Each structure stands twice: as structure tokens, then as C-alpha cells.
Amino acid sequence: MLYSESLKKNKDFQVVYHTGKSYANKYLVMYIRKNEMSRNRLGISVSKKVGNSVVRHHLTRLVRESYRLQEEHFLCGYDIIAVVRVNAKNCTFSDIKSALIHLGKLHKIYISDSTKS
């Protein structure tokens, strides 16, 4: 399994926003778009409406870590953007992890252990 890299350029984010598909839940909005690579690229967006820089960075780390721990369950070849909603301000790690898994299943890019075998 090749590990993911980050989406960093504004142009890459805009392409996914405009041509990708999105689903949302209480804490996150996930945009995905197929890329021409054999790995995923993850972008995380947290608005200033969510909180100050400490809060935003904390939420970014929660999303990145929850994705990292579940990475082998996600299908390869996608650009993924996770947009953190204001409701996520006081979330725990497990809340963010379950929200990320839920959106992965809605997009049909998350395969759990029970469906792999």
C-alpha cells in the first residue's frame, strides 16, 4: 500500500471542489475526485469560523491522524478533501474518526475488514 500525500495547492483544492463529488455529515464534508495516481492525496480545510488557530490546528491533527490510522481501508487513486464543520469544534478523536469512516462508506471508497475477506 502506497501511503497518501497532502493536497497543498489552491488549484488542486479548486479542481476537487468544482469537479468532485461531496457528502456531508454532522462534523465533516468530504469531497472526492479520482486522480491519475496510485495513491490518495488528502487535503484538510478548517474555516476561521470554527475557532482560533489553536482549535483549527487541533482539528486538523485529529482528521489527519484518524485518516492515517484508517488509510489501508480507503481505496487508492483519489483526491480527498475533508472540510471540518463548526459543529466539530468540541469533538473527540472517536467522533472525528467515525465521521470520516461514515463519509468514506457513503462515497464507497472505504472497505471495512468484514467486506475485504
Chimera marker file (.cmm) of the C-alpha trace (Angstrom):
<marker_set name="trace">
<marker id="1" x="0.000" y="0.000" z="0.000" r="1" g="1" b="0" radius="0.5"/>
<marker id="2" x="1.388" y="3.372" z="-1.018" r="1" g="1" b="0" radius="0.5"/>
<marker id="3" x="0.735" y="5.987" z="1.595" r="1" g="1" b="0" radius="0.5"/>
<marker id="4" x="-1.067" y="9.226" z="0.962" r="1" g="1" b="0" radius="0.5"/>
<marker id="5" x="0.377" y="12.631" z="0.471" r="1" g="1" b="0" radius="0.5"/>
<marker id="6" x="-1.141" y="16.048" z="1.110" r="1" g="1" b="0" radius="0.5"/>
<marker id="7" x="-3.078" y="18.312" z="-1.205" r="1" g="1" b="0" radius="0.5"/>
<marker id="8" x="-1.420" y="21.684" z="-0.771" r="1" g="1" b="0" radius="0.5"/>
<marker id="9" x="-2.035" y="23.887" z="-3.790" r="1" g="1" b="0" radius="0.5"/>
<marker id="10" x="-5.130" y="26.030" z="-4.040" r="1" g="1" b="0" radius="0.5"/>
<marker id="11" x="-5.551" y="24.956" z="-7.676" r="1" g="1" b="0" radius="0.5"/>
<marker id="12" x="-5.760" y="21.296" z="-6.629" r="1" g="1" b="0" radius="0.5"/>
<marker id="13" x="-8.375" y="22.133" z="-3.986" r="1" g="1" b="0" radius="0.5"/>
<marker id="14" x="-10.427" y="24.116" z="-6.511" r="1" g="1" b="0" radius="0.5"/>
<marker id="15" x="-10.393" y="21.272" z="-9.047" r="1" g="1" b="0" radius="0.5"/>
<marker id="16" x="-11.718" y="18.830" z="-6.432" r="1" g="1" b="0" radius="0.5"/>
<marker id="17" x="-14.341" y="21.320" z="-5.192" r="1" g="1" b="0" radius="0.5"/>
<marker id="18" x="-15.658" y="22.002" z="-8.701" r="1" g="1" b="0" radius="0.5"/>
<marker id="19" x="-15.449" y="18.575" z="-10.320" r="1" g="1" b="0" radius="0.5"/>
<marker id="20" x="-15.611" y="16.234" z="-7.333" r="1" g="1" b="0" radius="0.5"/>
<marker id="21" x="-18.495" y="14.627" z="-5.519" r="1" g="1" b="0" radius="0.5"/>
<marker id="22" x="-19.407" y="15.523" z="-1.943" r="1" g="1" b="0" radius="0.5"/>
<marker id="23" x="-21.226" y="14.057" z="1.025" r="1" g="1" b="0" radius="0.5"/>
<marker id="24" x="-21.617" y="15.576" z="4.457" r="1" g="1" b="0" radius="0.5"/>
<marker id="25" x="-22.458" y="14.590" z="7.991" r="1" g="1" b="0" radius="0.5"/>
<marker id="26" x="-22.644" y="16.437" z="11.295" r="1" g="1" b="0" radius="0.5"/>
<marker id="27" x="-18.919" y="17.122" z="11.622" r="1" g="1" b="0" radius="0.5"/>
<marker id="28" x="-17.320" y="16.866" z="8.172" r="1" g="1" b="0" radius="0.5"/>
<marker id="29" x="-17.899" y="17.416" z="4.478" r="1" g="1" b="0" radius="0.5"/>
<marker id="30" x="-15.901" y="15.123" z="2.209" r="1" g="1" b="0" radius="0.5"/>
<marker id="31" x="-15.162" y="15.882" z="-1.424" r="1" g="1" b="0" radius="0.5"/>
<marker id="32" x="-13.570" y="13.195" z="-3.574" r="1" g="1" b="0" radius="0.5"/>
<marker id="33" x="-12.324" y="13.047" z="-7.132" r="1" g="1" b="0" radius="0.5"/>
<marker id="34" x="-10.405" y="10.324" z="-8.947" r="1" g="1" b="0" radius="0.5"/>
<marker id="35" x="-6.784" y="11.195" z="-9.660" r="1" g="1" b="0" radius="0.5"/>
<marker id="36" x="-4.437" y="9.517" z="-12.102" r="1" g="1" b="0" radius="0.5"/>
<marker id="37" x="-2.138" y="8.236" z="-9.364" r="1" g="1" b="0" radius="0.5"/>
<marker id="38" x="-1.844" y="5.004" z="-7.442" r="1" g="1" b="0" radius="0.5"/>
<marker id="39" x="-2.170" y="6.800" z="-4.094" r="1" g="1" b="0" radius="0.5"/>
<marker id="40" x="-4.550" y="9.143" z="-2.323" r="1" g="1" b="0" radius="0.5"/>
<marker id="41" x="-3.954" y="12.807" z="-1.675" r="1" g="1" b="0" radius="0.5"/>
<marker id="42" x="-5.618" y="14.234" z="1.435" r="1" g="1" b="0" radius="0.5"/>
<marker id="43" x="-6.492" y="17.893" z="1.930" r="1" g="1" b="0" radius="0.5"/>
<marker id="44" x="-7.972" y="19.271" z="5.137" r="1" g="1" b="0" radius="0.5"/>
<marker id="45" x="-9.794" y="22.582" z="5.348" r="1" g="1" b="0" radius="0.5"/>
<marker id="46" x="-10.856" y="24.281" z="8.589" r="1" g="1" b="0" radius="0.5"/>
<marker id="47" x="-12.504" y="27.707" z="8.362" r="1" g="1" b="0" radius="0.5"/>
<marker id="48" x="-11.800" y="30.561" z="10.738" r="1" g="1" b="0" radius="0.5"/>
<marker id="49" x="-15.461" y="30.329" z="11.738" r="1" g="1" b="0" radius="0.5"/>
<marker id="50" x="-14.623" y="27.114" z="13.590" r="1" g="1" b="0" radius="0.5"/>
<marker id="51" x="-12.272" y="28.780" z="16.073" r="1" g="1" b="0" radius="0.5"/>
<marker id="52" x="-8.870" y="30.302" z="16.638" r="1" g="1" b="0" radius="0.5"/>
<marker id="53" x="-5.677" y="28.870" z="15.225" r="1" g="1" b="0" radius="0.5"/>
<marker id="54" x="-5.155" y="26.506" z="18.156" r="1" g="1" b="0" radius="0.5"/>
<marker id="55" x="-8.619" y="24.965" z="17.700" r="1" g="1" b="0" radius="0.5"/>
<marker id="56" x="-8.251" y="24.762" z="13.912" r="1" g="1" b="0" radius="0.5"/>
<marker id="57" x="-4.852" y="23.105" z="14.127" r="1" g="1" b="0" radius="0.5"/>
<marker id="58" x="-6.104" y="20.636" z="16.738" r="1" g="1" b="0" radius="0.5"/>
<marker id="59" x="-8.996" y="19.613" z="14.471" r="1" g="1" b="0" radius="0.5"/>
<marker id="60" x="-6.639" y="19.313" z="11.502" r="1" g="1" b="0" radius="0.5"/>
<marker id="61" x="-4.430" y="16.942" z="13.506" r="1" g="1" b="0" radius="0.5"/>
<marker id="62" x="-7.462" y="14.882" z="14.582" r="1" g="1" b="0" radius="0.5"/>
<marker id="63" x="-8.627" y="14.458" z="10.973" r="1" g="1" b="0" radius="0.5"/>
<marker id="64" x="-5.127" y="13.663" z="9.690" r="1" g="1" b="0" radius="0.5"/>
<marker id="65" x="-4.480" y="11.074" z="12.412" r="1" g="1" b="0" radius="0.5"/>
<marker id="66" x="-7.878" y="9.402" z="12.043" r="1" g="1" b="0" radius="0.5"/>
<marker id="67" x="-7.276" y="9.124" z="8.290" r="1" g="1" b="0" radius="0.5"/>
<marker id="68" x="-3.737" y="7.818" z="8.824" r="1" g="1" b="0" radius="0.5"/>
<marker id="69" x="-4.953" y="5.039" z="11.106" r="1" g="1" b="0" radius="0.5"/>
<marker id="70" x="-7.707" y="4.011" z="8.659" r="1" g="1" b="0" radius="0.5"/>
<marker id="71" x="-5.696" y="4.559" z="5.476" r="1" g="1" b="0" radius="0.5"/>
<marker id="72" x="-5.416" y="0.899" z="4.474" r="1" g="1" b="0" radius="0.5"/>
<marker id="73" x="-9.222" y="0.689" z="4.314" r="1" g="1" b="0" radius="0.5"/>
<marker id="74" x="-9.555" y="3.528" z="1.772" r="1" g="1" b="0" radius="0.5"/>
<marker id="75" x="-9.369" y="2.724" z="-1.940" r="1" g="1" b="0" radius="0.5"/>
<marker id="76" x="-6.367" y="4.213" z="-3.766" r="1" g="1" b="0" radius="0.5"/>
<marker id="77" x="-6.390" y="6.770" z="-6.552" r="1" g="1" b="0" radius="0.5"/>
<marker id="78" x="-8.468" y="9.608" z="-5.072" r="1" g="1" b="0" radius="0.5"/>
<marker id="79" x="-8.039" y="13.224" z="-4.106" r="1" g="1" b="0" radius="0.5"/>
<marker id="80" x="-9.903" y="13.620" z="-0.824" r="1" g="1" b="0" radius="0.5"/>
<marker id="81" x="-10.751" y="16.901" z="0.884" r="1" g="1" b="0" radius="0.5"/>
<marker id="82" x="-12.170" y="16.882" z="4.399" r="1" g="1" b="0" radius="0.5"/>
<marker id="83" x="-13.834" y="20.164" z="5.363" r="1" g="1" b="0" radius="0.5"/>
<marker id="84" x="-14.358" y="20.478" z="9.100" r="1" g="1" b="0" radius="0.5"/>
<marker id="85" x="-17.698" y="21.966" z="10.145" r="1" g="1" b="0" radius="0.5"/>
<marker id="86" x="-18.346" y="24.316" z="13.077" r="1" g="1" b="0" radius="0.5"/>
<marker id="87" x="-20.143" y="21.505" z="14.970" r="1" g="1" b="0" radius="0.5"/>
<marker id="88" x="-16.829" y="19.657" z="15.221" r="1" g="1" b="0" radius="0.5"/>
<marker id="89" x="-15.321" y="22.294" z="17.500" r="1" g="1" b="0" radius="0.5"/>
<marker id="90" x="-15.686" y="20.194" z="20.674" r="1" g="1" b="0" radius="0.5"/>
<marker id="91" x="-15.378" y="16.741" z="19.068" r="1" g="1" b="0" radius="0.5"/>
<marker id="92" x="-13.294" y="13.907" z="20.379" r="1" g="1" b="0" radius="0.5"/>
<marker id="93" x="-10.965" y="11.785" z="18.283" r="1" g="1" b="0" radius="0.5"/>
<marker id="94" x="-13.505" y="8.958" z="18.108" r="1" g="1" b="0" radius="0.5"/>
<marker id="95" x="-16.211" y="11.360" z="16.826" r="1" g="1" b="0" radius="0.5"/>
<marker id="96" x="-13.959" y="12.561" z="14.003" r="1" g="1" b="0" radius="0.5"/>
<marker id="97" x="-12.846" y="9.007" z="13.207" r="1" g="1" b="0" radius="0.5"/>
<marker id="98" x="-16.418" y="7.711" z="12.947" r="1" g="1" b="0" radius="0.5"/>
<marker id="99" x="-17.452" y="10.743" z="10.859" r="1" g="1" b="0" radius="0.5"/>
<marker id="100" x="-14.562" y="10.112" z="8.449" r="1" g="1" b="0" radius="0.5"/>
<marker id="101" x="-15.398" y="6.402" z="8.156" r="1" g="1" b="0" radius="0.5"/>
<marker id="102" x="-19.090" y="7.221" z="7.627" r="1" g="1" b="0" radius="0.5"/>
<marker id="103" x="-18.286" y="9.566" z="4.738" r="1" g="1" b="0" radius="0.5"/>
<marker id="104" x="-15.852" y="7.060" z="3.239" r="1" g="1" b="0" radius="0.5"/>
<marker id="105" x="-18.628" y="4.469" z="3.215" r="1" g="1" b="0" radius="0.5"/>
<marker id="106" x="-21.075" y="6.931" z="1.620" r="1" g="1" b="0" radius="0.5"/>
<marker id="107" x="-18.552" y="7.598" z="-1.155" r="1" g="1" b="0" radius="0.5"/>
<marker id="108" x="-17.936" y="3.822" z="-1.435" r="1" g="1" b="0" radius="0.5"/>
<marker id="109" x="-14.185" y="4.295" z="-1.027" r="1" g="1" b="0" radius="0.5"/>
<marker id="110" x="-13.971" y="2.744" z="2.460" r="1" g="1" b="0" radius="0.5"/>
<marker id="111" x="-13.762" y="-1.024" z="2.690" r="1" g="1" b="0" radius="0.5"/>
<marker id="112" x="-14.024" y="-2.476" z="6.186" r="1" g="1" b="0" radius="0.5"/>
<marker id="113" x="-12.313" y="-5.703" z="7.270" r="1" g="1" b="0" radius="0.5"/>
<marker id="114" x="-15.571" y="-7.647" z="7.167" r="1" g="1" b="0" radius="0.5"/>
<marker id="115" x="-16.146" y="-6.829" z="3.485" r="1" g="1" b="0" radius="0.5"/>
<marker id="116" x="-12.498" y="-7.379" z="2.473" r="1" g="1" b="0" radius="0.5"/>
<marker id="117" x="-12.490" y="-11.112" z="3.185" r="1" g="1" b="0" radius="0.5"/>
<link id1="1" id2="2" r="1" g="1" b="0" radius="0.2"/>
<link id1="2" id2="3" r="1" g="1" b="0" radius="0.2"/>
<link id1="3" id2="4" r="1" g="1" b="0" radius="0.2"/>
<link id1="4" id2="5" r="1" g="1" b="0" radius="0.2"/>
<link id1="5" id2="6" r="1" g="1" b="0" radius="0.2"/>
<link id1="6" id2="7" r="1" g="1" b="0" radius="0.2"/>
<link id1="7" id2="8" r="1" g="1" b="0" radius="0.2"/>
<link id1="8" id2="9" r="1" g="1" b="0" radius="0.2"/>
<link id1="9" id2="10" r="1" g="1" b="0" radius="0.2"/>
<link id1="10" id2="11" r="1" g="1" b="0" radius="0.2"/>
<link id1="11" id2="12" r="1" g="1" b="0" radius="0.2"/>
<link id1="12" id2="13" r="1" g="1" b="0" radius="0.2"/>
<link id1="13" id2="14" r="1" g="1" b="0" radius="0.2"/>
<link id1="14" id2="15" r="1" g="1" b="0" radius="0.2"/>
<link id1="15" id2="16" r="1" g="1" b="0" radius="0.2"/>
<link id1="16" id2="17" r="1" g="1" b="0" radius="0.2"/>
<link id1="17" id2="18" r="1" g="1" b="0" radius="0.2"/>
<link id1="18" id2="19" r="1" g="1" b="0" radius="0.2"/>
<link id1="19" id2="20" r="1" g="1" b="0" radius="0.2"/>
<link id1="20" id2="21" r="1" g="1" b="0" radius="0.2"/>
<link id1="21" id2="22" r="1" g="1" b="0" radius="0.2"/>
<link id1="22" id2="23" r="1" g="1" b="0" radius="0.2"/>
<link id1="23" id2="24" r="1" g="1" b="0" radius="0.2"/>
<link id1="24" id2="25" r="1" g="1" b="0" radius="0.2"/>
<link id1="25" id2="26" r="1" g="1" b="0" radius="0.2"/>
<link id1="26" id2="27" r="1" g="1" b="0" radius="0.2"/>
<link id1="27" id2="28" r="1" g="1" b="0" radius="0.2"/>
<link id1="28" id2="29" r="1" g="1" b="0" radius="0.2"/>
<link id1="29" id2="30" r="1" g="1" b="0" radius="0.2"/>
<link id1="30" id2="31" r="1" g="1" b="0" radius="0.2"/>
<link id1="31" id2="32" r="1" g="1" b="0" radius="0.2"/>
<link id1="32" id2="33" r="1" g="1" b="0" radius="0.2"/>
<link id1="33" id2="34" r="1" g="1" b="0" radius="0.2"/>
<link id1="34" id2="35" r="1" g="1" b="0" radius="0.2"/>
<link id1="35" id2="36" r="1" g="1" b="0" radius="0.2"/>
<link id1="36" id2="37" r="1" g="1" b="0" radius="0.2"/>
<link id1="37" id2="38" r="1" g="1" b="0" radius="0.2"/>
<link id1="38" id2="39" r="1" g="1" b="0" radius="0.2"/>
<link id1="39" id2="40" r="1" g="1" b="0" radius="0.2"/>
<link id1="40" id2="41" r="1" g="1" b="0" radius="0.2"/>
<link id1="41" id2="42" r="1" g="1" b="0" radius="0.2"/>
<link id1="42" id2="43" r="1" g="1" b="0" radius="0.2"/>
<link id1="43" id2="44" r="1" g="1" b="0" radius="0.2"/>
<link id1="44" id2="45" r="1" g="1" b="0" radius="0.2"/>
<link id1="45" id2="46" r="1" g="1" b="0" radius="0.2"/>
<link id1="46" id2="47" r="1" g="1" b="0" radius="0.2"/>
<link id1="47" id2="48" r="1" g="1" b="0" radius="0.2"/>
<link id1="48" id2="49" r="1" g="1" b="0" radius="0.2"/>
<link id1="49" id2="50" r="1" g="1" b="0" radius="0.2"/>
<link id1="50" id2="51" r="1" g="1" b="0" radius="0.2"/>
<link id1="51" id2="52" r="1" g="1" b="0" radius="0.2"/>
<link id1="52" id2="53" r="1" g="1" b="0" radius="0.2"/>
<link id1="53" id2="54" r="1" g="1" b="0" radius="0.2"/>
<link id1="54" id2="55" r="1" g="1" b="0" radius="0.2"/>
<link id1="55" id2="56" r="1" g="1" b="0" radius="0.2"/>
<link id1="56" id2="57" r="1" g="1" b="0" radius="0.2"/>
<link id1="57" id2="58" r="1" g="1" b="0" radius="0.2"/>
<link id1="58" id2="59" r="1" g="1" b="0" radius="0.2"/>
<link id1="59" id2="60" r="1" g="1" b="0" radius="0.2"/>
<link id1="60" id2="61" r="1" g="1" b="0" radius="0.2"/>
<link id1="61" id2="62" r="1" g="1" b="0" radius="0.2"/>
<link id1="62" id2="63" r="1" g="1" b="0" radius="0.2"/>
<link id1="63" id2="64" r="1" g="1" b="0" radius="0.2"/>
<link id1="64" id2="65" r="1" g="1" b="0" radius="0.2"/>
<link id1="65" id2="66" r="1" g="1" b="0" radius="0.2"/>
<link id1="66" id2="67" r="1" g="1" b="0" radius="0.2"/>
<link id1="67" id2="68" r="1" g="1" b="0" radius="0.2"/>
<link id1="68" id2="69" r="1" g="1" b="0" radius="0.2"/>
<link id1="69" id2="70" r="1" g="1" b="0" radius="0.2"/>
<link id1="70" id2="71" r="1" g="1" b="0" radius="0.2"/>
<link id1="71" id2="72" r="1" g="1" b="0" radius="0.2"/>
<link id1="72" id2="73" r="1" g="1" b="0" radius="0.2"/>
<link id1="73" id2="74" r="1" g="1" b="0" radius="0.2"/>
<link id1="74" id2="75" r="1" g="1" b="0" radius="0.2"/>
<link id1="75" id2="76" r="1" g="1" b="0" radius="0.2"/>
<link id1="76" id2="77" r="1" g="1" b="0" radius="0.2"/>
<link id1="77" id2="78" r="1" g="1" b="0" radius="0.2"/>
<link id1="78" id2="79" r="1" g="1" b="0" radius="0.2"/>
<link id1="79" id2="80" r="1" g="1" b="0" radius="0.2"/>
<link id1="80" id2="81" r="1" g="1" b="0" radius="0.2"/>
<link id1="81" id2="82" r="1" g="1" b="0" radius="0.2"/>
<link id1="82" id2="83" r="1" g="1" b="0" radius="0.2"/>
<link id1="83" id2="84" r="1" g="1" b="0" radius="0.2"/>
<link id1="84" id2="85" r="1" g="1" b="0" radius="0.2"/>
<link id1="85" id2="86" r="1" g="1" b="0" radius="0.2"/>
<link id1="86" id2="87" r="1" g="1" b="0" radius="0.2"/>
<link id1="87" id2="88" r="1" g="1" b="0" radius="0.2"/>
<link id1="88" id2="89" r="1" g="1" b="0" radius="0.2"/>
<link id1="89" id2="90" r="1" g="1" b="0" radius="0.2"/>
<link id1="90" id2="91" r="1" g="1" b="0" radius="0.2"/>
<link id1="91" id2="92" r="1" g="1" b="0" radius="0.2"/>
<link id1="92" id2="93" r="1" g="1" b="0" radius="0.2"/>
<link id1="93" id2="94" r="1" g="1" b="0" radius="0.2"/>
<link id1="94" id2="95" r="1" g="1" b="0" radius="0.2"/>
<link id1="95" id2="96" r="1" g="1" b="0" radius="0.2"/>
<link id1="96" id2="97" r="1" g="1" b="0" radius="0.2"/>
<link id1="97" id2="98" r="1" g="1" b="0" radius="0.2"/>
<link id1="98" id2="99" r="1" g="1" b="0" radius="0.2"/>
<link id1="99" id2="100" r="1" g="1" b="0" radius="0.2"/>
<link id1="100" id2="101" r="1" g="1" b="0" radius="0.2"/>
<link id1="101" id2="102" r="1" g="1" b="0" radius="0.2"/>
<link id1="102" id2="103" r="1" g="1" b="0" radius="0.2"/>
<link id1="103" id2="104" r="1" g="1" b="0" radius="0.2"/>
<link id1="104" id2="105" r="1" g="1" b="0" radius="0.2"/>
<link id1="105" id2="106" r="1" g="1" b="0" radius="0.2"/>
<link id1="106" id2="107" r="1" g="1" b="0" radius="0.2"/>
<link id1="107" id2="108" r="1" g="1" b="0" radius="0.2"/>
<link id1="108" id2="109" r="1" g="1" b="0" radius="0.2"/>
<link id1="109" id2="110" r="1" g="1" b="0" radius="0.2"/>
<link id1="110" id2="111" r="1" g="1" b="0" radius="0.2"/>
<link id1="111" id2="112" r="1" g="1" b="0" radius="0.2"/>
<link id1="112" id2="113" r="1" g="1" b="0" radius="0.2"/>
<link id1="113" id2="114" r="1" g="1" b="0" radius="0.2"/>
<link id1="114" id2="115" r="1" g="1" b="0" radius="0.2"/>
<link id1="115" id2="116" r="1" g="1" b="0" radius="0.2"/>
<link id1="116" id2="117" r="1" g="1" b="0" radius="0.2"/>
</marker_set>
